[in-house]
């Protein structure tokens, strides 16, 4: 039930109890007593806060019951019973027992203080206003519901733990599958490329650019695969790559001959982990595409940190132009899916002055 509906229901119950107490007081009391009427109404209306403040409501309803008993009203302490139920349900059993014992002792004294009863009659009236059986029943109902809620929470926690354990098992299975199917093949490609480069250099021959690209791609694939397998096995115990690792990507692009620059503007704030990972992947995929497909000499990475959004932009001076229709590959589709999942926007298109641009805007204020 939503918070608004819960509060409306609480006020409805409080109003009904207050009205019932007031009607009972009016029907059984000949002379008007404003203080007594006020205590009847206040005790009922206090129940509206029983979920948020069960102990204060218990105290207030008890004082109101004592107050209208002292004013001469022979009205059952119904509001106090509701408060006992709410307090026990919230787990305040000791406080409830103390308050109940105090009420059982205070009600006869209040009846005597009203001046309308002697001690024997006062005890009889107090017993009619607050039966011990009613107290036990209210407390038992609250305790029963509290235990039921605890069991429901434990069952939900057990389901979550079971789901988490199954997810861990699935991650390990995927890690084993990836290791068995990909690691060996990538290692062979990487080793063969490195051997070919080494032999060519020993012979004094010029190493083909394609061979160097295969060598670097093999190294990068091996690093990425190791990181992926580690993340799958560790279940997020190893910090994922994020915004702080972007400079490493730019340095790696420079190492393969691309004139790459990095500019970070704005005040660095607590960027959500999902946004940080997405920025890293966007820059990684963009620089990889520049190195492999764009035939570019330069690339610039610009990250603008704003209070509510984070913008990342990667530009290159490659051969793309506005007359070229970009074919969205797996990398671009993956970037778009990541950005859309976070409620952001992605543009990937040729620039007017030549080259290609990837620009993403990611919200940082609506994410945990």
HELIX and SHEET records of a PDB file:
HELIX    1   1 UNK A    3  UNK A   28  1                                  26    
HELIX    2   2 UNK A   34  UNK A   45  1                                  12    
HELIX    3   3 UNK A   46  UNK A   49  5                                   4    
HELIX    4   4 UNK A   54  UNK A   70  1                                  17    
HELIX    5   5 UNK A   78  UNK A   89  1                                  12    
HELIX    6   6 UNK A   93  UNK A  113  1                                  21    
HELIX    7   7 UNK A  119  UNK A  129  1                                  11    
HELIX    8   8 UNK A  132  UNK A  178  1                                  47    
HELIX    9   9 UNK A  179  UNK A  183  3                                   5    
HELIX   10  10 UNK A  184  UNK A  202  1                                  19    
HELIX   11  11 UNK A  209  UNK A  234  1                                  26    
HELIX   12  12 UNK A  243  UNK A  245  5                                   3    
HELIX   13  13 UNK A  246  UNK A  255  1                                  10    
HELIX   14  14 UNK A  273  UNK A  289  1                                  17    
HELIX   15  15 UNK A  290  UNK A  294  3                                   5    
HELIX   16  16 UNK A  330  UNK A  341  1                                  12    
SHEET    1   A 5 UNK A 259  UNK A 265  0                                        
SHEET    2   A 5 UNK A 298  UNK A 305  1                                        
SHEET    3   A 5 UNK A 309  UNK A 316 -1                                        
SHEET    4   A 5 UNK A 356  UNK A 363 -1                                        
SHEET    5   A 5 UNK A 345  UNK A 350 -1                                        
END                                                                             
